[in-house]
Amino acid sequence: MAAMALGLVFGGRSPEHDVSLLSAKRIYGALLELGCEVHCIGIDRSGIWRYHNVSDSFPRAVDGSAPVVSIRLGYPIIFYEDTRSGEVCEVKLDLLFPALHGPWGEDGTIQGLAAMSNLRCVGSSTLGSAIAMDKDITKRLLRAEGIAITPYIACVQRMPPWDEVVAKLGGSIYVKPASQGSSIGVQRIINADKYELAFAEAASLDDKVLLETEIRGREIECGILQVDGKLIASEPGEIIPLGPHIYYDYVAKYADKNGARLCIPAVLSEKTKMSIQALSKRAFKCLGLSSFARIDFFLTEDEEIILNEANSLPGFTDVSMYPQMFGHSGYSLTGLIEKILDGAVGPARSVFHYGQGF
């Protein structure tokens, strides 16, 4: 591929700040292998963009003393002041690669900023990103498409009484913020005692809280990659929580090395595998996604496939499922990143684009 200058953006104000750094580190290595001119932009926890002059190794944290980055809207250019000379440096970028997770990065905000700056951006459009980030809106669209979803209640400024929740969803539920990732703020609740505290925690992270019926089944994931206008579904993978982890929570994902077993490819019948891959493509198009995404399912004992959620900027950490599933589908990490770069959304359609006729 032709050499390009790109801005790799990581960190951010989201609770997934640390996860973003882990994803960006692996992406950075792949971009160097591809011969890209990589400009590292770390967003600190207060939301300030800082230019990182990376030389030997990728930063382990966003440097609060690094130069502040400015953007001239309408132009694919960033500026920063050299800390030694005081000279204002100007960098023209070919595209933006947001290695961000959660709000203020995965939710369409940075995609819209790229469009305002006439800058191509990796991943889905502003609209597709915003839709996938909001689990309530995601479920509404999927339900209208005829795709099975988890029964749920969306709550805004009201906590339903526990008896009302049980009557609608059963006595075992998950409480979660509508627009967070990495299982942040998610709790399994089986009685009234801890319900109010779990709801309050989720509400502190999002104005909208989801209450979902617990689905007893296997956790299956499938990656989607858009190549030359066609959708490619990866080999599905399975997550099996271990030890004290009833579900794949944040600790099991990133802190406890024995928190889960990742089975890639998942042991599935050919019929079930093909159904999951087909449903992943349908969901991708239904939600207006583009370039790449990860679709998560529950598979019940009677082989019913229930779609849980979609992730428009899946992780690229050492334990992330998306690159591993495509690794088992014949794509090296570098090859996968190259295809993602090829599918970067152009500024002319990065806001209004909604799906394509695949």
N, C-alpha and C positions, 0 to 999 in steps of 0.2 A: 504494500500500500504506500501511497505517497506520504512523505513526512509531513506532519502537521503540528501546529502549536496549539496546545489545549490547556485549559485551566482545570485542574483536579481539585474539587472542592470537598472538604471533609470537616468533621467536628459538628458544630451547630448548637442551637439552643435546646434541641430535643433531649429527653432523657436517654436517648440512644447515642449520645455524643461519643462515648468510648467505643461502642460497636462500630461506628462510622470510621474511626481511626484504624481499626483492625481491617475493615474492608478496603479502605483506601491504600493501606500498605501493600496489599497483594495486587491491587489494580495498578499501582505505581510501578511495581516490578514488571508487570506484563506490558505496560505502555513503553517502558524503556527498551524491552526486548523488541518491540515493534518499531523502534527508532523514532518515537514521538519526542517532540520538545515539550516537556512537562513543566508547567508552572503550578506550584503547590499553593493552594489558598486554604488556610485553616480558619474556620469560624469559631471564635471563642464562645464560652457559655453565655455571654451577654449579647451575642449576635454581631460582634465586630469582626469584619473580614481582615485577615492578616496574611501578608506575603511571606512565604517560607522559602528561603534560598537553600534548597536541599542539595547537599553535595555527596556525602558518603552513604548516609542511611536516612530512611524516612523517619520523621519526628514521631516520638512516642506520645507527645501531647502538643496541643496548640500553644505556641509561644506567645505569651501576653506582651512581650516586648518587640515582637516582629512588626515591620512597617504596616500601616493601615492601607488597605486596598480601596481605591475609588473606581467607579465605573461611570463612563459617559454614556448616558442613555441614547440609544439610536446608533451607537457605534460599537463594534466588537473589540473594544480596547479597555484595558485596565491600567491604572496608574498607582504607583507607590513611591515613597520618598526613601532613597538610599540612606541608611542610618549613619554611614560613615561620611559620605561626601555631601549629603543634603540635597543631592540632585534628584529631580523628579524623573522617574523611569517610566517609560511607556511601553506596554506590551500588547501587540495585536494578537488576538486569539482566533483560531479557526473554529473551535467549539468548546463547550463547557461539559465537563464530566462530573456530575454531582454524585459523589460517593456518600450520600447523606441518607439517614433513616429517620422516619417519624416526621412530626410537624416542622414547618419551615425548611423543607427540603424535599420530602417525598410527596408532599401534598399539593403540588402544582405551583407553589410560590416561586421557587427558583426557576422553574420552567417558564413562568410568565416573565420573570426578570430577564431571562435569556432572550425571549421574544422581543421585549422592549429594547434590548441592546442589539437587535439584529444579529443574534448569535445562535448558531446551531447548538442543540443540546442533546445529550445522550438520554435515552429513555422515552417514556410516554409523553404525550402532549400535556398542556396545563389541565385540560378538562379530564382526560383519562387518569392522570395522576390524582387529581382531587377526588374523583369518584371512588377510586380504589382505596384511598386513604380513609374514607368515611364508611365504616362497616355497615351502617344503616342504609345508606344510599346504595352501596354495593348489593346488599341483600334485596332491596326493592327491585332493582333492575334484573337481577338474576331470577327472582320469583316471576317477574313479568315475562321473562324469556322461557319459563317452564323448567328451570333448573332447580333441583331440590336443595333447600337451604335449612339451616338449623332454626327451629322455632325460637322466636325472640320477642322482646319488648324493648322499644327505644324510649328512653326517658329523658325529658328536658325539663329541668327545674321542678321535678316532682319525683319522689321516691315512692313507688307503689307499696302498699302494706304487704307484708310477707304472705298473708293468707291469699291475697289477690294474685301474687306471683305464683304460688303453688298451684292455684286453681287453673292458671293458664299454661304454666311451663313444667309443672311437676316439682317434686321436693328436692331435686339436685340440679343446681344451676351454676353458671359462670357469670360473674359480674366483671365487666370490662369497660374501659373508656372506648368511645366509638372511633377515635382517631389516634391510636398509639400502636406501636409494634413491639416485637421482641417479648411479648407477654407482659409488658410493663403495666402494672395496675390491675392485672387479671387475678381473680381469686375464685376458687371453687367453694360454693356455699351449700350446706345441706340442712341448715336449720336457721331459725330466726335470730339466734344469739349473736352471730357474727355478721349478719346481713347488713345492718345499718353502718357498721364500720367499713365494710368492704365497699358499700355504695359511696360513702363519703370519700374514700381514697380515690376511687375511679372518678368521682365528680371533681376532685381537686386537679385532675389531669386533663379533663375535657368537660365542656358544657353539656355534652350528650353522653349518657351512660347506656350501655346495652346489657340486658339480662337475657341469657341464652339457656335453653334446655341442654343439659349434659347429654351428649351422644356417646353411648358406649360402643366403641369400635376402634379400629386401627387408624392411625394418623398417616395418611398418604399424601405425598407432595409430587408435583409435576412441573417441570420448567418449560417455558415457551420461548422460542427465539424466532424472530422474524428475519428471514434471509431472502433478499431479492423478491419481496412482496409475498412470500409464502411462509406459512407458519410451520415450525418444526417443534414437535413435542419430545421432550427428553424421556429417557427411561424413568419411570416413577421410582421414588424412594419412600422408605417407611421409617418413622421415628418411633422407637420403643422406649418410653420413660423407664428408668430403673431406680431401685432403692426407694427413698422416701418420696420421690417425685411421681405424683399421680398423673400429672400432665407435663408437657414440655415447657416448663416455666423458665424465667430468665436465668436462674441459678443453674438449672440443668443444661441450658444452652451454652453459657459462657464461663461459669465458675466451677462447677462440679464436673471433673473429667469423666466420672463414672455416672453422670446423671442420666444418660440415655445411650441407646445403641442405634446407630444409623445403618439401615440395611439398604444398600444400593447395588443392584436394582432390587426393588421390593419383590417378594415372592407372591406372584399373582397369577391367576389363570390368564391365558391369552385374551379371552373375551373381556375380563375385567380391566386388564391393562389397556386394551384398545378403547374401552369405554371411558376410562379416566383421561386418556390422551385426547379423545374427541371432545369431552366435556371441557377440558382445559382450553382448547381452541375456541369453543363456543363462548366460554366466559370471557376470554381475552377480547374477542370481537364485541361482545355485548357491552363490556365496560369501556370500550373506546380506547383500549391500550394499544401500544405500539412498541416495536423494537424488542423488548424482553420483559418477562414477568415470571413470577412463581405462583401457582395456584394450589391451594391446600384443601384437602378433603378428609372426611371421615368415611370409613368403609365398615358397615355393620356386619354382624355374623351372617345375615341373610343376603349379603352382597349388595345391599343398597348403598349407593354412592351419594353422599351429601356434601355439598360444597361449603367449606368453612369461610375462607376469605381469599383475597388476591393481594399480591405484593408487587407493586410496580417498580420498586428498586430493591430487589432481593440482596441479601448480604453476600459478601465475597470473603468472609473470614475463613480461617482454617477449618472450621466446623460447619460452615454454611452449606446447605443442601444444594442450592442452585448450581454452583460450579461443579460440585461432585456428581450430580445427576447428569450434567452434560459431559463430564469427564468419562462416564460410563457409556455415553452415547457417541463417543469418538472425537470430542472436542477438547484439546488442551486448554489450559487457562488462557494462554496467549491467543490461541485461535478463537476462543470464545469472545474475548475482549475485542479482537479485530472485527468480528462480525457485528458486535454491538456498536462499534465506531462507525461502521458502514451504514448502520441503520439510524444514525443520529437524526433527530427531527429538525427540519429546516425552519428558520424564523417565520417564513410566510404562512405556515400552517400550524405552528406550535401551540397556538391558543385555540383555534377553532376546529382543528382536525378531530374528527370523531369516527374512528374505525376506517376500514377500507373494505372493498369487495374482494376478499381473498379467494 
